[in-house]
Amino acid sequence: MDDTDTPISELDYEQARDELVDVVRVLEQGGLDLDASLALWERGEALAKRCEEHLAGARARVERALADAGENADDEDD
C-alpha cells in the first residue's frame, strides 16, 4: 500500500478504491496487533467514505447532464 502517506482527501476514486481493497485484504489475513488493526480499519472507513464522495459527485453530474439534455429536448420541441 504505497498511498498510505497520501492524505485521503487527495486520492482520486481509483486510488481510494485500490487502497481500500488492499486494506480489506490485509485485515482479512489477520496477524496484526489490535492497534495496527484499528488504525488500518479506520483508514479503510475513511477510504470508503472518500469513494462514496466521488460516486456522489459523479451521480450529481450525470443527473445534471440528464436534466440539461431534457431541457434542451424541451426547447427543441417548442
N, C-alpha and C positions, 0 to 999 in steps of 0.2 A: 504494500500500500504506500505508494510514493506521494500521494496527495495529502497525507495526514498533516503536513505542515502548512498547507494552504487553508486560509480561512474558508469556511463552508460558504459564506456569502459570496465568495469569488468563483465558486465552481459552477460550470455550466451543467445542464441536465445530465449529459452523458458521463461527465466526470463524477458527479454526485452518485449517479446510479451505479457506476462501476465500482466506486469505493464502497458503497453500501453492500453490494454483492460480496466484496472481499470481507467486510466486517461480519456479515452473516456466516460466511464460510469459517472464519476464524472462531467465532463464538460457538458454532456447531461442533467444531473439532474439540473444543474444551481444552483443558490443561492450563488455563490461565488462572492466576490467583484472583481473589474476589475483587480487589481494587482495579486490577487491569481489565477484568471482565466488565465491571461497572463503567469504567471510563470508555471502553470500546462500545458498549451498549448505548451510552449517552451520545457518543459521536454518531452512531447509527441512527438514533432517533432524530438528531439534527439533520443528518443527510436525507432521511426520509421526508422531513419537513421541507427541505430545500427542493427535493424532487417535486413535491406537491405544489410548491410555489411556481416552479417552472411550468408544470402542467396546467395550473390555473391560469397563468398568463397566456399560454398557448390556446386554451379553451376560450378565453375572452377575445383573443384576436380572431379566432375562427367565427365566433358569434358576431363580432363587429363586421367581419367581411361578409357574412351571410346577410346581415341586416342591410349593409350597404348595397349588396347585389339585389336584394329585394326592393330597396328604394329605387335603384336605377331601373329595374324592370318596371316598376310602377310609373316612373317618369316617362319611359318609352311608350307605355300604353296610352298616355294622355294625348 
